[in-house]
């Protein structure tokens, strides 16, 4: 019993890892692409890889302006590493991001509440129907949800910090993940996390933190460096 108490965090994280593996990774290569969205995303990724055009997102030679590149870049990296385009290679990145998101939720909530509450919240999120389904599909839905969730949790962790250097570092992570979220889902990638972050800081009476130059200027510069080149 003392061993469990001393290593409760590691044991809980291990259980979450096993649950996520069973729910998100097991047999992901053993069924065909199951809906039009999954087929479309895979076809776009394949066209990007075959044409070696990493800027223009195309399907059957037609440029699709409503899509953003991050999912397709990550998918093609997975296909390159695994040496082929297959259900496994295009679904694996989504499953990995879902796993990373669940573990990040656990460790973040552990800082905010207790490890027990963190484990309960994480296991409910991990085992929810929507999370399971979208973690096994080759689309950008779960990637966007994970990036947004991590971004908002970083903003919440700032409220617990008294050290100014730690706050500045966390703000850098907030802008970094917001930029990735934009590269994943465009305008929604900034609207959703920014609305949540502003709401958190208004509710906590900490809104001025957002507009401090030492937090705002480096974050905005990083955001522009990541997002602007592709949109340009």
Secondary structure, DSSP 8 states (H G I E B T S, - for coil): -HHHHHTHHHHHHHHHHHHHIIIIITTTTSS---SHHHHHHHHHHHHHHHHT-SSS-EETTEE-TT--SHHHHHHHHHHHHHTS--HHHHHHHHHHHHHHHHHHHHHHHHHHS-HHHHHHHHHHHHHSHHHHHHHTSSSSHHHHHHHHHHHHHHHHHHTT---HHHHHHHHHHHHHHHHHHHHHHTTHHHHHHHHHHHHHHHHTT-GGGTT-HHHHHHHHHHHHHHHHHHH-
